[in-house]
Amino acid sequence: MSDSRTPPHERKSSEPTHQPLARRSVADRGVWLRGGLSMASDAFVGSVNIVNGIHQTVTQAVGRLAPPARPIGRGSDFVYGRVRDIGRLSFFGVRQASGLAETLVPGRKRDMPQRLALGIHSALNGAFGDYLERSDNELALAMTLVDDAGRDIEVSAQGLRAALDEPTSRVVILVHGLGMNDQQWRQAGRDDFGQRLAHDFGYTALRLRYNSGRHISQNGRDFAALLQALYTFYPAAIERLTIVGHSMGGLVARSACHYGKQAGHDWLDALTDMVLLGSPHLGAPLERLGRQVTHTLTRLPYTQPLSAIGEIRSAGVKDLSHGHLRDEDWQRDTDPAPTPPEALASPDHVGHFLVAATLGRRGDDPLGRWFGDLLVPVSSAVGHADVPSRRFTARDQDGRIFYGMNHFALVHHDDVYAAIAEWLAPRLTSATH
């Protein structure tokens, strides 16, 4: 950590300003048309490859029994290759035509409702975000901080002063989960947790928007860099930084702590509280089931080409199998039943509030044991593992379980906010004395 005693907002830093990648509004239908056509083109080629693979398997089996039939397989490969080429050319032509239509049609005629566009956009990134990034698709979300209304904030001295009317020394950042977005913290037009914490405890509330289909470790590293820029350029000295993460968002926050410590970032000194809502610290059983199904398809030659369908799920989804937070976790995660990674150490000076939900009405309710909160079991959300090396451990740790509640209610339910406020209140009071 930096030993400088100069307040961060008074330092002259040579660090680059953290700005979101320049992308056009996701409400612009031109972005959806071009990005969607690129996805459709790749999907077409992928489908042809699957059919070609099944055809090859069949013709190879027939060829072993009847050698004169072997040329049929080579001929079919040539045909499938030409089909792929024609498909690529067709989609290329349509994309060019869409560019002309975009030029001729007024922008306001092309736009769709912003909230609808963002919801679809976020879900698409959760499912295929790593592919969108690799293919440089316009639909890939860039990581950015946004305000109450969902407007991007440029994390520079000038950008933060322009975006924040009255910045306080307490900052809270809400981090959404897989396939979700910053606007989903708000339910039926009511204030979200950030706005309520601002009103009740004097926080300045920000929200993170990011491509949840990328590896958790990649988002964690980028989030750490973004927090360092925020700490450096924030208009006031940040005395208390609180992060509220839902589901995957809590894992991204924990990963950011790991990479922030590795890089010697200053923002970790200001981090005091982490609220982790339904985060799968031990992984998510549904993703492990999907992994097993995909592996099973690879065992037979006739179903092996179909395993490609299972492999299209995003890197972020795959990381949820065991809650991978570091690069090395997913890089060695190559076996059908890999050994889960050891738990990531938590910062000793940070308080952790682990929140779990369950559909069950009491602790021994079979509904809760079978389905958890629909996605994450209670044991995973509170980090209780049979293997000691996997357990979530932190010096300053508390928790709460909500019965009769599902995974998605955790982001807006009044009882959840009341529990967060009850946990934070004495911590904030003691900090002022």
N, C-alpha and C positions, 0 to 999 in steps of 0.2 A: 504494500500500500504506500501511497505517497506520504512523505513526512512534512510536506509543505503546510505551513500554518496560514497561508493566504486563503481567504474564503474562495470557493470555486467560482463564484460569479464575478470575482474581481481579477481572476487569473487571465493572462493573455496566453491562450493555448494555440499551438501550431497544429493541433489535431484537425483533421478534415471535418467539415460539417456533415452530419448525418442527414441525408435527404432521401425520401422515397424515390425509387426508380421512376423516371418519367413515363407515365402511362396515361392513356386517355380514359375518360370516365367510363365506368363499367355500365352506365346507363345508356351509353352510345351503342346503337344497334350495329353500327359498322364494326365495332370491336367484337361483338358477339358473332356477327356473320363471318368475319375473317377467321377469328379464333375457332369457331365451331366448324368451319369448313376444313381447317387444318386438322382438327381432331377427327372429323369424318373421313378424311383422306387416309390418315394413319389407321383408323379402325377398319376401313375397307381392305387395306393391304394386310393388316393383321388377320382378318377373317379369311382372306384368300390363302394366307400362309397356313392357317389351321386346317382348312379343307385340303390343301395340297399335302400337308403332313399326313392326314388320315388316308388320302389316296395313295401316297407313297407306301405306307405301312401295308395296305391291302395288296398293292401290286407286287411288293417284295415277297409277301407270303405266297401269292399265286406264282410268282416267278420261280420260287424254290421248288414248287411242284411241277410247273410247266415252263421250262427255260425259254421256249419260243415266245412267251408272253412278256419277257423282260423289256423289249424295246417299247412296249406300251407305256411303261413307267417313265422312260426318258422322254417320250413324246408328250406325255401329260405335263411333265415339268416345264417343257417349252411353252405349252399352252398357258399354264398358270403364270409363267413369267410375263407373257404378252398381256394377259388380263391385268396384272399388276401395273404394267406400264401404261395401258390405256386408262386405267382408273386414275393414276397419278396425273396424267395429262388432262383428263376431264375435270378433276377438282382444281387443277391449276387454272384452267380456263374460266371456271366459275368464279374463282377468287378474283381474277382480273376483272370480270364483269361486275362483281360486287363493288370493286373500287370505283368503277365508272358510275354505278348507281349512287354510291355515297357522295360523289361529287355533285351529281345532278339533284339529289333530294335534299331539301333543307334539313339542317341538323335537328330542329325541334320535331320534325316528323319522324325522325329515326329513334328518338329516345324512348325508353321504357321507365316505369316508376323506379326510383333509386333504391328503395328498400327491397323491392322484389328482385331487382337485378343483383343487389349485394347478397341476398339470401341464396340465390341460385349460384352465384359466383363463388361464394364461400364453400358451399357444398361440393361444387365441382373441384375446387382446389383440395378439399379434404380427400376426395376419392382419387384424383389423378394429378395432384399438385406437382409431384416430382417430375412426372412426364411433361407437364406444361412448362416447367422451368427448363428442362433439358432441351426441349424443342423450341425454346424461345417464343412460345405462344403468347399472344397479347393478353390472354386470360389468366396468366400466372400472376398471383397477387404479390406485391412487394410489401416488405415489413415496414410499418410506419406507426407512429403514435397519432391518435385522432382525438378530437374534442367531444363534448357532449352531443353535438349534432352530427358527428361522423366526418368532420372535415379534417383532412390531413394537416399535420403540424410539422413544419420544417424545424428540425432540431438544430437550430443555430441561435446565437444571441439575439439576432434580429427577429427570427421567426418565432421564438418563444415569447419575446416581448409583445409581438403583434397578436399572438393567439391567446395569451393569458392576461386577463384584465388585472387581477389582484393575486399574483402568485404568493403562496404561503410557504412556510418552512416545512410543512407536512405535505408529502406527495403520496397519492395512492394510484396504482396502475392496475387496471382490470385486464386479465389475459384470458381470452375465450378458449374453448376447446376445439376438438376435431370437427371440421366442416361447419363451424359456427362463425359468428362475427361479433364485432363490438356493439352492434345495435340490439342484439338479442339479450343483453343484460336488462333491457327495459321491457316491461310487460304492460300492455294496454295503456301506453302513454304515461305510466307512472315513472317517477324518478328511479334511476338504477342505483345500485349499491354505491357507486362513486359519488353521485350527487347527494345521496343521503349522508355519506361520511363527510362530505364537504359541509353540509348544513349542520350536522350534529357535532363534528369534531374539528372543523376548520381545515380540512384537507383541500388540496388542489387535486382534482381528479383527472386522470388521463386514461386512455384505453389503447391496448395494442391490437393492431390488425395484422395478420400474417398468413402465409401460405401453409396451412396445417398438413398438407400432403408431403412436405419435405421431412427429412429425418429430424427427430426431436433435437438431436445434438447440433445440427446445422442451425436450426432456429434458436437454440439456446446460446450458441456462440454469437449469432447476430444480435440477439436481444441484449446480451452482455455489452456489446459494442455500442448499441443504441443507448443503454442506460449510462454508459460512461460519457457519451456525448451530452445526454440530458444533464448529468451531474456537473459537467464542465460549463455548459452554457446557460443553465437555469438562472433566471434573473435574481433569485435570492439564494441564500445558503440553505441547502436541504439538510434539515436536522433529523427528519424521520421519513424513511421510505418504507411504505407498506405495499406488498404485492398480493392481490387476490386472484388466484388462478383456478379456473374450472376445468376439471377433467385433464385433457392433455395440456392445458394451459399451466396447471401446477407443475407438470413434469418439465415443461419448457423453462419455467422460472427456476426450478431446481438445477437444471442443466446450465442455465445462465450463471448461477452462483459458482458452479464448478469452473466454467471457463473464465469468469471474471476473476476468480482467485488465481488461476493459472497465469492470466495476463497482468496481475497486479493492479487491477482497476480500483479506483477510489470509491466508486459508488457503493461497494460492499460495506464500507465503514458506516454509511448512512442507512443501510438496510436494517430494519429493526423487527419487522413482522411479516410473516408469510401465512396467508389463509388459503388452504388447499381444499377445494370443494370437489369431492368425488373423484380425486385423482387416482389413477390405477398404479400405485407405487409398486405393486407386485405383478402388474400386468392385467390383461383383460381376457377372460376365458373364451369369449366369442372369437377373438382374433386367433387364439391358439387352435380352436376348432377349424376355422377357415384354413389355417396352415396345414392341418392334418388332412383335410379333404383334398387340398391341392397336391400334397405329397402322394396321397393314395392314387390320384389320377396318373401319376408318372410311372406307376409300377407295371401297367399293362401297355403294350405297344399301341393298341387301338385307342386308348384314352389319353396317352401321353401328350398328343397335340392339344387336347382340351385343357391341359394343365396351364397353358398360356393364359387362359381366361382368368384363372385364380391369381396368376402372378401380376395382373395389371393393377391390383390394389396398391395404393400408394405406399411409399416408404414410411410415411407417418403412421399409417394404419398398421403396417408390419411391426413397427417399433413398439406398439402397444401390447404385443404378445407377452413380453416380460418387462415392459417399462424401461426400454433402453434410453439412457440419458447421455452416454458418451459415444464417440465415434467407434471406439474399440468394442463396445457392446454389440452393435449391429454388424461390425465388420467380421467378427468371429461367429456370428449367429447364422451358420450355414447348414447345420444338421436339422433333420426333421423334428427331433426332440432335443434341442440344445440345452446345455446347463445354464440356468438363469444366472445373470451377472450378480456380483455382490452389490449390496446397497451402497449408494453414494453418500459420503459423509455430509452432514448438515452443518452450516456455520454455527459455532457455539454461542455467538452473541445475538443470534436471531431467534425470536419466538415463533413457534409453528403451531397453527391451529388446524387440526385435521378434521374434516367434516365428511361424514358418510350418510348416505340415504339407503333405505330399503323398503321394498313394497310390503314386507311383513309388518304386522301390527305389534309384534313383540319379538324379543330375542330368539325364541324357539319356534317362531312361526315358519313352517316349511316353505311358504311362499317366498319369504326372504332368503332362505337357504338355497332355493332352486334358482331364483331369478335376480337376487340382489336388488339393485335399483333399476334394472333392465340391462345395464351394461357393465357395471363395476360391483363386485362383491364387497361387503363391508370390510372383510379382512384385508383386501387390497387397498381400499381407501384409507384405512388407518394403519397400514403397514405392518400388520401382525403376521409374521411368517413362522412356520415350524423350524426352518433353518435359520439359526442366529445371524449368519452373514447376510441374509436377505432382509432382515427387519429394518423398518424405518426407525432410526434412533436420533434423538436430538436432546440436548441438555434442557432446553426450555420448550416443553411440548404439552399440548392439551388437545382435547378432541370432543366431538359431539356426534351422536347418531340420531338421525331423524327417521321415525317409523311412519309407514304409510305414505312415503314420498318417492317419486321417481328421480332419475338422474338429472333431468332437464329442469325440474322445479328448483334445483339448488341455486340457479343463477338469479332468481327473482323473488323467491318466497319470503314473506314477511318474517316468519319464524327463523329462517336462516340469517337474515340481516340482524334480527334481535340478538341471536347468539354471537354473531361477530362483534356487534357493539358491546355486548356484555363482556366479552373477552378483552376487547381493546381498551375499554374505559379505564380500568385500574392501571393498565400499562401506560396510558397517556397521562394519567394523573400523577403517577410516580415520576414520570419523566420531567414534569414541570417543577418538582420539588428538589 
